[in-house]
Amino acid sequence: MKNALTIDLEDYYQVTAFEASSGPDGWDSHVSRVEANTAKLLELLSSANCKATFFTLGWVAEKHPKLIRDISELGHEIACHSHLHRRVYSLTPSEFKEDTRRAKEILENASGIVVRGYRAPSFSITRDSWWAFKVLAELGFSYDSSIFPIKHANYGMPDMPRFPFRVDTPAGSVIEFPMPTLAVASVRSPFGGGAYFRLLPYRFTRWAIRRINALENQPVCVYLHPWEIDTGQPLLQGTLTSRARHYFGLKGTESKLKKLLGEFEFCPLASIVNHLKPEEVGVPALVP
């Protein structure tokens, strides 16, 4: 079974953990490492003959349009990760629409292709921002991958389905492909990307993917960021929790990724979404 590999294409200083000390107004003051890190990541993917989806910030595409064009020409999917990495539930619907419209336009101009996929910064489509699906449909997105079906202090919708489902809005339907969770009894455990990938032992991630593929006959969406394979990135100011979450486990990420690429077959997320059958994407049982 093919699983999806997705890259949240942003620089090290654009993460939510450091937004208090490194907001968009100050991004230009940092030394960018996104081109070098992405180039290294592309080499790893090429060596494994793997194609992925790059959920990209419009701001990054605006500053580095050739990088986006190169990613697209290598056969990877370009998708949207907002323009300024602001959490959806912190915006009004009109602010969200303008941010997303601008990012989509920049990404399409840079890549030369139509952008159909979206992922919210910090998985911030929640009960308080469910209206975002209508906006995404209005803007022409066909799928989203923003919901983490777990309980978390900053995000998550624990009562949502664990596998792809359809969200119907007055503007049209959007397919939601949730982030990966392992279900044991009534407990859901996140894995397969970001800090979960860095902090959990690789053997657990491998076992969890194989379990879902084999026992539940479902693909898994793995995710990571280019800065997670960069052990030389500058240290930023932030809370102890933020710094621990961002920097812990960086040294082992590249090695884990190489193992993952060698043991599983991956493809862009759109390749899986486009082949879902209607009966595989029912409407969620509980809609806010």
N, C-alpha and C positions, 0 to 999 in steps of 0.2 A: 504494500500500500504506500502511495506517495503522501508525504506530509508537506505542509507549507512552511517555508522559511521566510521570515519577514524581518526587515531591518528598519529601525526607526532612525532615519538619517538626520541627525542633529549633532552639534558640536558639544564638547564637554561642559561648556559654560552656559548652555541653554536648558539644562535639566531643571525640573520643578524644585528639586531639593535646594538649589542655590538661587532661586528667584528673588529672594529678599536682598541679596548682595550682588546679584548679577542679572538685572532685568534687561529687557530689550534696548533701552536707551544707552546701556553701557556695553553692548555686545561688540561693537566695533573697537573697543579698547583692548580686547583680548587677542592673543595670538591664536589664529585659527589653526586647527589640526585636522579639520574634517576631510580635506582632500587627501592627505597622506594616509590617514586611517582608513578611509574608504578604498583607496587604491590597494592597500594591503588586504583588505577584506575581499575585494574583487579578485585578487590573485588566489586567495584561498578557495573561493567559489569556483574559479576557473579550473584549478587543479582537481577539484572534485566533480567537474562537469555539472555544476549545480546552478540553477536559475532561482532567483528570489524576488520578492516584492520589496521595494524601497519606499516606505512611508516617509515622505520628505517634507521638511519645513519649506514653505514658500520663501522665507528669508534666506535660507541656504541656497536655494535655486537662483534667487535674485543675485546673490553675491558670486555664485559659482555655476553659471549656466552650462559651461562646457562639461563639468563633472556630471551633470544630470543627463546631458546628451550622450556622453560616453557610456553611462550606466544603461541607458535605453538601447543604444546601438549594440551592446553586448548581449541583449536579449532578456534583460531583467525588466520587471514591471515597475513603473513609476506610479506611486499613489500619494495621497495627500495626508499630511500630519499637522495641518493648520499652517498659519503664516508666522505667528509670533509665539507659539507654544504656550498659549494661555488656556487654562482649564475651562472647559465648556460651561460648567455651572457657575463660573464667575462672570459670564457675559450675558447680555440680553440677547434675545433671538436675532435682533437686527445687527448687533455687533458680531455675533457668531457668523451670520450670513455674509457680512462684508469681509471678515477675516478669511473665511473659507473660500469665498468667490475669488478673492485676490490671489490666494495661494494656488488655487486650481488653475487660474489663468497663467500665472508665472510658470508653473510646472508644465503646462501644456505647451507654452511657447518655447521652453527650454528643451523639452523632450521630443516635441513634434508628434505626440500621440494624445489621444483623449484619456483623461484621468477618470477612472470609475470607482476607485477604492478610497476609503477614508479611515483614519485612526485618530481618535482624540488624544491630545496630550494627557498623560497620566490617567488614561482610561476614564476620562471625566464625563462620559455620558452615563448619567445615573437617573434615579427617579426624579431628581430636581431639574434635569435637563433632557427629559425624554422628547421634548419638542424639537430637539436637534434632528431627529429622523425626518421630520417634515421638511426642514431646511435642506437636508442632504438630498432628498428626493427632488425638491425644487431646482437644485443646482445640477442635477443630472448624475448623481452618484448611484450606482447600482448595488454596492455592498459596503458594509462597515465592519470594523473589527476593533471595537472600543469597549465592549462590556466584559468585565471580569466577574463571572458568576460566583463571587465569594463575598464574605463580610470583611471589610477592611476599613480602617479609620479614615482614609482619604478617598476611597472609591469603592466600587463593587455593588452588585445586585444579586444577592445570594439566592433569590427565588426565580431567577431567570434560567432557561434551559442551558445545559452544558454544551450542546452541539448546535449547529446552524439552524436558524429559524428566520421566518419572514416577519417583518414589521410593516404593517399596512398604515398608510397615512393618507390624508385628503389629497396629497400631491403625488401619490404613487407608493410603490412598495420598495423596501430596501432589505436585502439579505444581511442578517447579522451573523458573523462568524466569531463566537466568543473565544476568549483566551483560555488556555488549557488548564483543566483541573482534574484531579484524581478523586473519585468518590468512593469512600469506604463507609458503609452504612449511611448515616445522615451527615457525615462530615466531608467537606470538600477541601482539598489541599491544592494550592496553586503550585505550578512548576513550569519549566520549559522556557524561561526567558528572563532577561534583566537580572535583578538581584537574586531571584530564585535559582536561576541557572548558575550564577557565580557562587552562591552560598551552599547549595545542595550538592552532595557527592554526585559525580557523573553517573555512577552506576544506578542511582535512584532515578535520575532523569531518563536514562536508557530503559530501565524497567517500566517506568510509568508510560512512556510512549508505546512500548511494545504491548503493554497490557491493554491500553485503549484501542490500539490497532487490531489486536487479536480478539479480545473478549467483547469489545463494544462495536467493533467493525467501523470505527470512526477515525478520520485523519486528525492530526494534531497541528496546531499553529505555533511554531517556535518563533521567538523574537529576541533580538539583541540590538545593541547600538555600536556604531563604529568606535566610540571612545572606550568601550569595554575591552578592547584588545590593545589599548594604549597605556602601558605601564609608566610612561614618561610624562604624562600630562601634568600641567601645573596644578598645585594644590590651591583650592579655593576656600574662602571663608564661609563657615556655616555652622549649624548646630552640630553637636557631637553625633547625634543620630543621623543627620543628613550626610556627614562626612563618612561615617561608618558604612551607611547604605551604598554610597557612591564608590568608595575606594576599596572596600574589602572584597577580596577574591579576584581582583583584576589580573593578577599574575597567572592564574590558572585558566582564564577564559579562552585564550587562543588554543590551548591544548585540548580543552573540552570540545571546542567547536570542531577541530580537526577530527576528533574521534566521532563526533556526531555525524559529520559529513561522510565519514567512511563507513558508518554502520546503517545509515538510513538514506532513503531516496527522497529528495525534496524538490519542490516546484513552486512557482509563484502562487500566491493565494488565489488570484483570479482564475487560475487554471482549475482549481478545485471548485470554487464557487460556480463557475460557468457550467460545470458538469453535474451540479446537484439536480436531482429530480424533484418535481413539485411536491411529491409526498414526503420528501426528506426535509422540507423546510416549512413546517406548520406554524401557525400563529402562536406566540407564547401564551401560556395559560393565564398569566396575570400581567396585564398592561396597566401602568400607572395612569 
